Amino acid sequence: MTELFNGITIHPQLTILVPVLWVLGFALKRTPHIPDWLIIWILLVVGVAASSWRLGFDFNGIANGFICTGAAITTHQSIKQTFFARLTDEDKRQKNQK
């Protein structure tokens, strides 16, 4: 099993996939007929498909798709929760003190 994970390398040409998935997720979030829970799955399918198309449909290609999708989702959530969600932190503190 360890040998399988040691063979995974992040392909440098897939770094463009992270911002592409980020923009796609932003567009899907603004689409009224797509529920929020479905956005992550759509991004995962697109990420794995794009990575597999570039690297081949093997373990390394699929793993790179998962990693790129995870990086896009984690980056988005980090920025959102660090800068934008903090605007409501003051409201939550005031509610908890009452």
N, C-alpha and C positions, 0 to 999 in steps of 0.2 A: 504494500500500500504506500509506503514511504517513497519508493521509486516512482510511483505514479505521480505523486505530488511534486517531486523534485524535477520532473520533466516539464512542468508548466512554466512557461516564460511569457511575459507580457510583450506582445508584439508592438513595436514602436508606431507602426502605421495605424494601430487601433486607438491611439490617444485622441484622434479626432472624433471617435465614436462617442466619447463621454459628453462633449458639448452638444453633439447632434441629438443624443438621447435626452439631454436636459431641455433643449428647445422643443423636442417632440412631446415631452411630458408637460411642458408649459402650454403647448397648443391643445393637448388632450384635456388638460384641466379646464380650459376655457370652452370646451365643447359641451354643450348642454345635455346631450343624450348619452354621454359616457360616465358611468358612476366612478367615483374616486377609487374604489377598491380594484377596479379593472385596469387602471392606468399602470400600476406596477407590473401587472402580467403582460400588458401590451409592450411595455418597454423591455421586459425580459425576453419576450419572443423576438422582438426586433433586434435586440442586442446579440442574442445567440445566433440568429439568422445571419446578421451582417458579419459577425466574427467567423462563423462557419463558412460563409461564402468566401471570405478572404483567406482563412487559414486551412480550410478543409473541415469536413464534418467528422472530427475525431475528438478525443478527450480535451486536447489542448485548445481547439477552436471553441468548443462549448464552454470550457472553463474561462477563457478570455471574454466570452460574451457575458457570463455571469459577473465577472470582475468589473467589466466596463459598466454594466447596468448598476451594480452595487455602488460604484464610484459616483455615477451620475445621481443616484437617489440620495446617497449620503451627503454629497456636496450640496445638493438643493436643500435638504433638511437642515444641514448645519448653518447655511446662510439664512434660511427662513427663521430658524429658531434663535439665532444669535442677534439678528438685526430687526426683523419684522415682528416677531412674537413678543419682543420685549416692550412694545408699545402698550400691551395689555397687562403687563406684569404689575404695574401700579394699581390698576383696577382690582386685580386679584388680591393684592395685599390689603387693600382697604376693605374688601368684603370679609376677609379672614379676621380682621381686627374687630369687626362689629359684633 
